[in-house]
Amino acid sequence: MRYYMYSEYLKQRYGEKVYKLPISLPVTCPNRDGTCGINGCVFCGQIGAGYENLPASMTVAAQIKANKEHIAAKYKASKFIPYFQNFSNTYLPVDKLENYLLAACREGADIVGIALATRPDCVHDQYLDLLSRIKEEYGVDIVLELGLQTVNYHTLVKINRGHTLAEFIDAVVRAKRYGIDICAHLILNLPWDDMADVAENAKIVSALGIDQVKLHALYIVKDTVMAEWYQRGTIALISKEEYIERVVTFLEHLHPRITVQRLIGRAPEQNTLFTNWQTGWWKIRDAIEQRLEELDTWQGKRCNYLNGRAVQKFI
């Protein structure tokens, strides 16, 4: 195994196949409602990330039930992790978020964890208190999925992210104090980032003790600022082959204990101008794995920068 696959982690942790169930809540983002911005990130469409989600008008219980029926039959799974996926879930009032989370936890003993997507500048201690309490009372694992996208703070400004690297570091440090796991979302082919940024992404999340990472290739969603730039030729995207090399470099610098949820994302072609070089995501994943084999390299091969490595020879 050349990298620490999420599926392998889940089997080790829970003893069997586990699947995430996407859940939508009626929530927005502070980068949309005027709190820190009004247009959102330049790459983000009107529905956020949940292209395959059920409507937020459905109750949490109804969404879980419907998704369970589909996934359990198709994948023979019997343990599940509700994934509150869309927009910034800790932007909800604490009491409302608590009700949604408790509704998920009460859906049966087959609920073994909760994944909660949000922005790092929305992770206040009152939410961490809530997550820590639910984790203890219901015996479920809690993972905060934080959208970072890149450690290059100049690029964060260009994509109108609305926060900097500092907010991400702060959120991770405080969440760790509460025993909450972190999954960092990263886009490895933002137009202003180069291979040095790719390596630094891996080094920063490793130094912070991040638990999981989720990699995306940038896709261009219709009717976004990024789509306007793309159509005008203002930005250029790297080739599929370079993306593969970037993922390999990222993995080489990533600490070997960090779980890799995925190597590339996916989005429906009807909503995008550009998606994964018009190639099936699984084909790119397979090409990355093949490249790791060809180079005889692996996750953590270049993870030699932690714990004062430069001066260890003098100890």
C-alpha positions as CSV (number, residue, x, y, z in Angstrom):
1,M,0.0,0.0,0.0
2,R,1.7,3.2,-1.2
3,Y,-0.5,5.6,0.8
4,Y,-2.8,5.3,3.8
5,M,-6.2,4.9,2.2
6,Y,-9.4,6.0,4.0
7,S,-11.1,2.7,3.3
8,E,-8.2,0.9,5.1
9,Y,-8.4,3.3,8.0
10,L,-12.1,2.7,8.4
11,K,-11.7,-1.1,8.3
12,Q,-9.0,-0.8,11.0
13,R,-11.0,1.5,13.1
14,Y,-14.4,-0.2,12.9
15,G,-13.6,-3.7,11.8
16,E,-15.7,-3.6,8.6
17,K,-16.9,-1.5,5.7
18,V,-18.2,2.0,6.7
19,Y,-19.8,4.6,4.4
20,K,-20.4,8.3,4.7
21,L,-24.0,9.5,4.3
22,P,-24.2,13.1,2.8
23,I,-26.5,15.4,4.8
24,S,-27.7,18.9,3.8
25,L,-28.7,21.5,6.4
26,P,-30.4,24.9,5.8
27,V,-27.2,26.9,6.3
28,T,-25.2,29.4,4.4
29,C,-21.6,30.8,4.6
30,P,-20.2,34.0,6.2
31,N,-18.5,34.6,2.9
32,R,-21.9,34.9,1.2
33,D,-24.1,36.7,3.6
34,G,-21.9,39.8,4.1
35,T,-20.2,38.8,7.3
36,C,-16.8,38.5,5.6
37,G,-17.9,38.6,2.0
38,I,-20.9,38.5,-0.4
39,N,-19.8,36.6,-3.4
40,G,-18.2,33.6,-1.8
41,C,-15.0,31.9,-3.0
42,V,-14.4,32.5,-6.7
43,F,-14.8,28.7,-7.5
44,C,-17.9,28.0,-5.4
45,G,-21.3,27.6,-7.1
46,Q,-24.7,28.5,-5.7
47,I,-25.3,25.0,-4.2
48,G,-21.9,24.7,-2.6
49,A,-20.3,21.2,-2.6
50,G,-23.3,18.9,-2.3
51,Y,-24.1,18.0,-5.9
52,E,-25.5,14.6,-4.9
53,N,-27.2,15.6,-1.6
54,L,-30.8,15.3,-0.8
55,P,-32.7,18.6,-0.2
56,A,-32.0,20.4,3.1
57,S,-35.8,20.7,3.5
58,M,-35.8,17.0,4.5
59,T,-35.2,16.1,8.1
60,V,-31.9,14.7,9.1
61,A,-33.6,11.4,10.0
62,A,-35.3,11.2,6.6
63,Q,-32.0,11.9,4.7
64,I,-30.2,9.3,6.7
65,K,-32.9,6.7,6.1
66,A,-33.0,7.3,2.4
67,N,-29.2,7.3,2.0
68,K,-28.9,4.2,4.2
69,E,-31.4,2.3,2.0
70,H,-29.4,3.2,-1.2
71,I,-25.9,2.6,0.1
72,A,-26.5,-0.4,2.3
73,A,-28.1,-2.3,-0.6
74,K,-25.4,-1.2,-3.1
75,Y,-22.3,-1.5,-1.0
76,K,-23.3,-4.0,1.6
77,A,-22.4,-1.6,4.4
78,S,-23.8,-1.8,7.9
79,K,-22.0,1.1,9.7
80,F,-22.3,4.7,8.7
81,I,-21.0,8.2,9.2
82,P,-23.5,11.1,8.6
83,Y,-21.5,13.8,6.7
84,F,-22.9,17.3,7.1
85,Q,-21.4,18.4,3.9
86,N,-22.7,21.6,2.5
87,F,-21.5,25.2,3.2
88,S,-20.4,26.1,6.8
89,N,-22.2,24.0,9.3
90,T,-20.8,25.6,12.4
91,Y,-22.2,28.9,11.1
92,L,-25.6,27.7,12.5
93,P,-26.6,28.8,16.0
94,V,-25.2,26.3,18.4
95,D,-28.6,25.1,19.7
96,K,-29.8,24.4,16.1
97,L,-26.7,22.5,15.2
98,E,-27.0,20.5,18.4
99,N,-30.5,19.4,17.4
100,Y,-29.3,18.3,14.0
101,L,-26.3,16.4,15.4
102,L,-28.4,14.7,18.0
103,A,-31.0,13.6,15.4
104,A,-28.2,11.9,13.5
105,C,-26.7,10.2,16.6
106,R,-30.1,8.8,17.5
107,E,-30.6,7.0,14.2
108,G,-29.2,3.8,15.6
109,A,-26.1,1.9,16.8
110,D,-24.9,1.7,13.2
111,I,-24.0,5.4,13.4
112,V,-20.3,5.3,14.4
113,G,-19.2,8.8,13.6
114,I,-20.1,12.3,12.5
115,A,-18.3,14.4,9.9
116,L,-18.9,18.1,9.9
117,A,-17.8,20.4,7.1
118,T,-17.1,24.1,7.9
119,R,-14.7,27.0,7.5
120,P,-11.8,27.4,9.9
121,D,-12.9,30.9,10.9
122,C,-16.3,29.5,12.1
123,V,-14.8,27.1,14.6
124,H,-15.5,28.8,18.0
125,D,-15.0,27.1,21.3
126,Q,-18.7,26.8,22.0
127,Y,-19.0,24.5,19.0
128,L,-16.0,22.5,20.1
129,D,-17.6,22.1,23.5
130,L,-20.7,20.8,21.8
131,L,-18.8,18.3,19.6
132,S,-16.7,17.1,22.5
133,R,-19.8,16.5,24.6
134,I,-21.7,14.6,21.8
135,K,-18.6,12.5,21.2
136,E,-18.4,11.4,24.8
137,E,-22.2,10.9,25.4
138,Y,-22.9,9.0,22.2
139,G,-19.5,7.2,21.7
140,V,-19.2,8.5,18.1
141,D,-16.1,9.8,16.5
142,I,-16.2,13.4,15.4
143,V,-14.3,14.8,12.4
144,L,-14.2,18.4,11.5
145,E,-13.7,18.8,7.7
146,L,-12.0,22.2,7.2
147,G,-11.8,23.8,3.9
148,L,-8.2,25.2,3.6
149,Q,-7.6,24.7,-0.1
150,T,-4.0,25.9,0.1
151,V,-1.4,27.1,2.6
152,N,-0.3,29.9,0.2
153,Y,-2.0,32.9,1.8
154,H,-1.5,35.0,-1.3
155,T,-3.6,32.5,-3.3
156,L,-6.2,32.5,-0.5
157,V,-6.7,36.2,-1.2
158,K,-6.9,35.7,-4.9
159,I,-9.7,33.1,-4.5
160,N,-11.6,35.4,-2.1
161,R,-11.4,32.8,0.6
162,G,-12.2,35.3,3.3
163,H,-9.7,33.9,5.8
164,T,-5.9,33.3,5.9
165,L,-3.7,30.4,7.0
166,A,-3.7,31.7,10.5
167,E,-7.4,31.0,11.1
168,F,-6.8,27.4,9.9
169,I,-3.9,26.9,12.3
170,D,-5.9,28.4,15.2
171,A,-8.9,26.1,14.5
172,V,-6.8,23.0,14.3
173,V,-4.9,23.8,17.5
174,R,-8.0,24.5,19.5
175,A,-9.9,21.5,18.1
176,K,-7.0,19.2,19.1
177,R,-7.4,20.4,22.7
178,Y,-11.0,19.0,22.6
179,G,-10.0,15.7,21.1
180,I,-11.7,16.5,17.8
181,D,-10.1,15.0,14.6
182,I,-9.5,17.2,11.6
183,C,-9.7,16.5,7.9
184,A,-8.1,19.3,5.7
185,H,-9.5,19.9,2.2
186,L,-6.8,20.9,-0.3
187,I,-6.9,21.9,-4.0
188,L,-3.5,21.0,-5.5
189,N,-3.8,22.8,-8.8
190,L,-4.9,26.3,-8.0
191,P,-3.6,28.5,-10.9
192,W,-1.2,30.5,-8.7
193,D,0.3,27.6,-6.8
194,D,3.4,25.7,-7.8
195,M,5.2,22.5,-6.7
196,A,6.8,24.2,-3.8
197,D,3.3,25.1,-2.5
198,V,2.2,21.5,-3.0
199,A,5.0,20.3,-0.8
200,E,4.4,23.0,1.8
201,N,0.7,22.0,2.0
202,A,1.8,18.5,3.0
203,K,4.4,19.8,5.5
204,I,2.0,22.2,7.2
205,V,-0.8,19.7,7.7
206,S,1.8,17.1,8.9
207,A,3.4,19.6,11.4
208,L,-0.1,20.4,12.7
209,G,-0.9,16.8,13.3
210,I,-3.9,16.8,11.0
211,D,-5.7,13.4,11.0
212,Q,-7.0,13.2,7.5
213,V,-6.7,15.0,4.1
214,K,-9.0,15.2,1.2
215,L,-7.5,16.3,-2.2
216,H,-9.4,18.0,-5.0
217,A,-8.5,18.9,-8.5
218,L,-9.9,22.4,-9.3
219,Y,-13.1,22.2,-11.4
220,I,-14.7,25.2,-13.0
221,V,-18.3,25.6,-12.0
222,K,-20.6,27.5,-14.3
223,D,-21.7,31.0,-13.4
224,T,-18.8,31.7,-10.9
225,V,-16.1,34.3,-10.9
226,M,-13.6,31.5,-11.7
227,A,-15.7,30.6,-14.7
228,E,-15.5,34.1,-16.0
229,W,-11.7,34.1,-15.7
230,Y,-11.5,30.7,-17.3
231,Q,-13.6,31.7,-20.3
232,R,-11.6,34.9,-20.8
233,G,-8.3,33.1,-20.6
234,T,-7.2,35.0,-17.5
235,I,-6.2,31.8,-15.7
236,A,-4.6,28.6,-17.1
237,L,-4.9,25.2,-15.6
238,I,-2.1,22.6,-15.4
239,S,-2.2,19.4,-17.3
240,K,-3.6,16.1,-16.0
241,E,0.0,14.7,-16.0
242,E,1.3,17.6,-13.8
243,Y,-1.6,17.1,-11.4
244,I,-0.6,13.5,-11.0
245,E,3.0,14.6,-10.3
246,R,1.7,17.1,-7.7
247,V,-0.3,14.5,-5.9
248,V,2.8,12.2,-5.8
249,T,4.9,15.1,-4.4
250,F,2.2,15.9,-1.8
251,L,2.1,12.2,-0.7
252,E,5.9,12.0,-0.4
253,H,6.0,14.9,2.0
254,L,2.9,13.8,4.0
255,H,3.3,12.1,7.3
256,P,2.5,8.4,6.9
257,R,0.0,8.3,9.7
258,I,-2.3,10.8,8.0
259,T,-5.3,9.2,6.3
260,V,-6.0,10.1,2.7
261,Q,-9.7,10.3,2.1
262,R,-9.3,10.8,-1.6
263,L,-6.8,11.8,-4.3
264,I,-9.2,13.7,-6.5
265,G,-12.8,15.0,-6.3
266,R,-15.6,14.8,-8.7
267,A,-18.4,17.0,-10.0
268,P,-21.2,16.5,-12.5
269,E,-20.2,17.7,-16.0
270,Q,-23.5,19.5,-16.6
271,N,-22.6,22.0,-13.8
272,T,-19.1,22.7,-14.9
273,L,-17.0,24.1,-17.7
274,F,-14.0,21.9,-16.7
275,T,-13.9,18.8,-14.6
276,N,-10.9,16.6,-14.1
277,W,-9.6,17.0,-17.7
278,Q,-12.8,15.4,-18.9
279,T,-11.5,12.1,-17.5
280,G,-13.2,9.8,-15.1
281,W,-12.0,10.5,-11.6
282,W,-11.2,6.8,-11.0
283,K,-8.9,6.8,-14.1
284,I,-6.9,9.7,-12.6
285,R,-6.8,7.9,-9.2
286,D,-5.5,4.8,-10.9
287,A,-2.9,6.8,-12.8
288,I,-1.6,8.3,-9.6
289,E,-1.3,4.9,-8.0
290,Q,0.5,3.6,-11.1
291,R,2.9,6.6,-10.9
292,L,3.7,5.8,-7.3
293,E,4.6,2.3,-8.4
294,E,6.7,3.4,-11.3
295,L,8.7,5.8,-9.1
296,D,8.8,3.2,-6.2
297,T,7.7,6.0,-3.9
298,W,5.2,6.3,-1.1
299,Q,3.5,8.5,1.4
300,G,6.0,9.9,3.9
301,K,9.1,9.1,1.9
302,R,10.2,12.8,2.2
303,C,8.7,13.4,5.6
304,N,12.1,14.2,7.1
305,Y,11.5,17.8,8.3
306,L,9.8,17.3,11.7
307,N,11.2,17.1,15.2
308,G,14.3,19.2,14.6
309,R,15.7,16.7,12.1
310,A,18.4,19.2,10.9
311,V,20.2,19.1,14.2
312,Q,19.6,15.6,15.4
313,K,23.1,14.5,14.5
314,F,24.4,16.7,17.3
315,I,22.2,15.1,20.0
